[in-house]
Amino acid sequence: MKHILKKYRIYLFCLVIFAFAGLHMLQSKYPFIKRGKLKGDYREIENPKFSFRNWFSGDFQKKKEEYLNVSFGFRNLYVRLNNQIAYNFFNVAKANGVIIGKKNYLFEENYIKAYNGTDFIGKTNIINRMKSLKFLSDTLKKMNKSLILVFAAGKGSFYPEYFPDRYHVTRGPTNYDFHIQYAKAYGLNYIDFNRYFVDNKYKSKYPLFPRYGIHWSEYGMCVAADSMIRYIEHLRNIVMPHFYWDTIVLKKDCGIDYDIADGMNLIFKFKRSEMAYPKTKVEKDKGKTKPSVLVIGDSYYFGMFNYGISDAFSNKQFWFYNSNVYPESSTRLTKVDLSLEKEGITKCDVIIILATEATLPRFGWGFIEDACKILHGFKIPEQSEYQKKIKQIREQIKANREWMDQIEIKAKGKKISIDSMITLDAIWVIDQEKKK
C-alpha cells in the first residue's frame, strides 16, 4: 500500500511540474493574464529569426537566450512580486539609483548627492566653465542673439527633510551654489528656479514637487514654462505668445508626478495624493513675435516640450543632453553633430542651456566647448554706427502695425523667426538708403 501511495505521489508531483511548466508556456504564447509592461529601464528584446548563418556563428543562440530570459510567461508578475517583497520587507527599491526616503518620499540618489555636495566638481572647473559661458554670451550678444542659463529645481533641495537618516551629513560646497555665484558675478542671463521653488514651497497654491516623481510637478513645470517665456520676452524686448491655463484639474498623482514609483514596478501602488494638472494653451501669435529658440537640456525640459512650450517659438529644437535631437528622434534617432551645432548657433535667436542640480557636473554636455570653438572662428565687428542704425530701424518696424503684419507673412514664407525677419527688413532699408 505504501509503495502504491509513493508511486502516486511521484505521478502527482510530475503532473504538477508539467502543469506548472505548461501554464507558463501557455501564458508566454497566448497571455491570458494581463499585468502591463514593466516601466523604467526595461527594454523589449525581439525574437530572433533563424538562419543557417546566425546559427553557425552562435548569434542566434545568444539572442534566443536573451529573448527567452525576458519573455517567459508571468515574468512581469514575478519581477513585480520580487520588487514588492524587497520594498515591504527591506524598504529597498529595486530600481537603479532610487532611494526610499521618510514617509515614502522617493528620490534618485544623484539629487541627494547634489544637495549634500558629494558630487562637487571643484571651484576651478566651475569658474573655467563660467568664463567660457561669458565669452559665449558676449559673442552671441554682438550677433543679436541671447544665451540663457536655466537652473531647474531639484528634488534634493526641495525635500531634504525626507532624506533617510544615513544621508543627513554635513553639507559641503555644491555645484549649484558656485554656478549661481559666478553666473551672477559674470553678469550672465540666468533663471534660478531652484531658489524660486524652495522660497515658494509653502506659498504655492498647489504642490511644486510630487512625492513619487523625480521631476517638478506638472503644475510646477507649467509655472516654470510660463516664466521662461516671460524672461525671453523681457530680455529681447519683444511681445511673445504667452503660455497659460484657465482650467486646473485636481486628481491623484500620475504621469511624471508618479514616474519613480512607476519605475519601481510594484504590484500595489503607493497611497496617492491630489495633485494639480493645468489644461495649458498658448496664445495666438497674431501681432506677437516668436523667436527661434534652441534648448540644450536634461529631462526637466521634456515635460515642457511635450506640453507645447515650443508653440510660443518659431521652431521646435530640443537637444536632449546635447545628444539626441527632438522632435526628430521621436520617430527616427537623430544625433547632434558639429555641423548641427554651427547651424543652431547661426540660426537661433535664443539659446537656452537647462540643467537641474543633479546634472550640473556635466552642464552643457559638450555644447559650451563646441560653441566656443565655433565662435572663435567668427569675425564679429564691434558695435558700430551700422549696428546702431539697424537697432533704430528695428524699433521703428515694431512700432508700425502694418509693417509688422507684412513681417509675419514674410517670416512664415522664409520659415524663419519674426525677430530675424525684422533684422532682414532693417538691413534692406539701410541698403536702399545707400543706393539713393
Steps between C-alpha positions, in 0.01 A plus 500: 500500500781742593673411175186596300457829690864588439454421131193725474677777686775489237237508223324793668825688546589450131150608400533821704841573344371445146186704570711780645734500199208472258322791662809717450535390139133576440530844663810570291331407172142612574509735801170459683604703805575862419733675744630789291849569376782575738604864517834667542825346377345189348536441128310272269714240317387371161468129431792429263434344160677176424752473218788260438739791507406628846465142626859403415633837620331442837316832474157333482552299819622806691209721393248220552622454858470875564149498354382202707642651819274803467193353330405186693148482638421702814846664498357848557294371792806334658707817460228704668462239777876504565501881509200508733670261745819711491297812579268356768759297692826689442387854401712468186410625151599255226554785256837644405604789724162535675499577873190463722489792739292573806122474455568323169637811328694363204833642381765423244829481690669753268272775633594421858869506406452833323333655806768370738783602264650152469504536119685837510725540194716775650500880502766533229306281254184703555681835461655384171158385379340833591780691324422302185131583542590867543688496169213313337238742636694814400572368151139399439382839624706669226311280254168619649450161666440410863642228721291402803601259776211326673562331834202267539370415845635187669313262726799471734495871579122500523451206739822448704292434815385169348849359432571170678706560816817360343497789248476772764867598492698822526449682171800604294528754217253424220512534123174691510624768745814572299320504163257759636778703663704532180202538268417805707864619517544481122168667425353201315131468421361229725182376671535336841194277535670304777491802732154609383346158568653474849387855585144419389481149645231597752357796308397323181131415472586158354800268559810597301660156547333159528573234759548215253649678197853616424415813303315813604124442506301562184366814665851614599623426149227718349589786734863467390407489129296820531787669685752401230288654225457823696873513570582469127237763427654744748860428397439555129244778543233320298139394553463121474200266505451407865476150646193493724214295646146583605414155638674283759392140553560355848559124504719228649867534400586331171729542199822684584368557852519124556793405276744364763226289657407364157866414443506293819255257333308397809181295513319753718509875453597742774235698681459798272406860562325768297710698253424787262498451121462821294328489161758710317463719195722735301366835383447559129807653340318780318695816570752310713869421445606135505878473536696202377612308810747215548489314834782275618384328816420198711171320561356798692430667165326195352175570684492860376583383150216247501262757649559730202727777624653504150170636365617834640814471284541503122661154509528180704860418588589303812836328528468245778835492684647656183470153349155420357310755290128543565237487360689307227614221736138424592468319168861446390811533718681821403831593661656840566823560309733796442325614181165498680651703784628760252156517340330535838729785605461696177125454453358529852414826676517343846709214636395349833715261702287333768606263778388396845737473797566129438620555141709814562831306506456452122325833434475561126611144419773622265299773329676785686844386388387436142320834476806690626718333234245584230465863605876553531505463122237770439600859431245709682544878476478721803190710550493744208282774357367239259382276787354797683306589184366145473385513862325832438315373191403180681324710763321698227380178338366363831304820556336480155201261505466475119870435459490229766213328315721482191791376711291209630401396147859516373634314804260212441594491132872487577444265797701719735413678823320836501795649688741395225266634233490839675880513482499405130251778422710748699808403295296538178394853602862601561609353168228694320607822666859445378377468140337842508 
